[in-house]
Amino acid sequence: MKHIIVDQKNKLIILTLLIFFSSEAIANAYIGPGLALGTALITILIVLLILFIIIAVVYYPLKKIFLRIFKKKK
């Protein structure tokens, strides 16, 4: 197993990250209704886009296959 060499630079980085992630700070941020509405609409549009892609990839090729099968039977 390879050992990690901890020199002064790595110690400083590790200590800085430890202090940064262990400190508690309150974010004084406000998301107004305009930004929230835009975010909600984009989220809904992304979900609809994914559904339409699934339909395009799955449904239309199956539709062509079924139409060929039913035309052969007639």
C-alpha positions as CSV (number, residue, x, y, z in Angstrom):
1,M,0.0,0.0,0.0
2,K,1.3,3.4,-0.9
3,H,1.9,5.8,1.9
4,I,0.9,9.4,1.5
5,I,3.7,11.8,2.1
6,V,2.5,14.8,4.2
7,D,4.8,17.7,3.9
8,Q,4.4,21.3,5.1
9,K,2.4,22.4,2.0
10,N,0.0,19.4,2.3
11,K,-0.4,20.0,6.0
12,L,-1.4,23.7,5.3
13,I,-3.9,22.7,2.7
14,I,-5.4,20.0,4.9
15,L,-5.7,22.4,7.8
16,T,-7.2,25.1,5.7
17,L,-9.8,22.7,4.3
18,L,-10.6,21.3,7.8
19,I,-11.2,24.8,9.2
20,F,-13.2,25.9,6.1
21,F,-15.5,22.8,6.2
22,S,-15.9,22.8,10.0
23,S,-16.9,26.4,10.4
24,E,-20.6,27.3,10.6
25,A,-21.7,30.4,8.7
26,I,-25.2,31.6,7.9
27,A,-25.8,32.5,4.3
28,N,-27.7,35.7,4.2
29,A,-29.1,35.2,0.7
30,Y,-32.5,35.9,-0.6
31,I,-34.0,34.2,-3.6
32,G,-36.8,36.3,-4.8
33,P,-40.0,35.1,-6.5
34,G,-38.7,35.9,-10.0
35,L,-35.6,33.7,-9.6
36,A,-37.6,31.0,-8.0
37,L,-40.2,31.0,-10.8
38,G,-37.5,30.9,-13.4
39,T,-35.8,28.0,-11.7
40,A,-39.1,26.1,-11.3
41,L,-39.9,26.6,-15.0
42,I,-36.5,25.4,-16.2
43,T,-36.8,22.3,-14.0
44,I,-40.2,21.5,-15.4
45,L,-38.9,22.0,-19.0
46,I,-35.9,19.8,-18.4
47,V,-38.2,17.0,-17.1
48,L,-40.5,17.4,-20.1
49,L,-37.5,17.4,-22.5
50,I,-36.3,14.1,-21.0
51,L,-39.7,12.6,-21.4
52,F,-40.0,13.7,-25.0
53,I,-36.5,12.2,-25.7
54,I,-37.6,8.9,-24.2
55,I,-40.8,9.0,-26.3
56,A,-38.8,9.8,-29.5
57,V,-36.3,7.1,-28.9
58,V,-38.7,4.3,-27.8
59,Y,-42.1,5.0,-29.2
60,Y,-41.6,6.0,-32.8
61,P,-39.3,3.0,-33.8
62,L,-41.8,0.7,-32.1
63,K,-44.6,2.3,-34.0
64,K,-42.9,1.7,-37.3
65,I,-42.3,-1.9,-36.4
66,F,-45.9,-2.5,-35.4
67,L,-47.1,-0.8,-38.6
68,R,-44.9,-3.1,-40.7
69,I,-46.2,-6.2,-38.8
70,F,-49.9,-5.2,-39.2
71,K,-49.5,-4.4,-42.9
72,K,-48.0,-7.8,-43.6
73,K,-51.0,-9.5,-41.9
74,K,-53.5,-7.8,-44.2
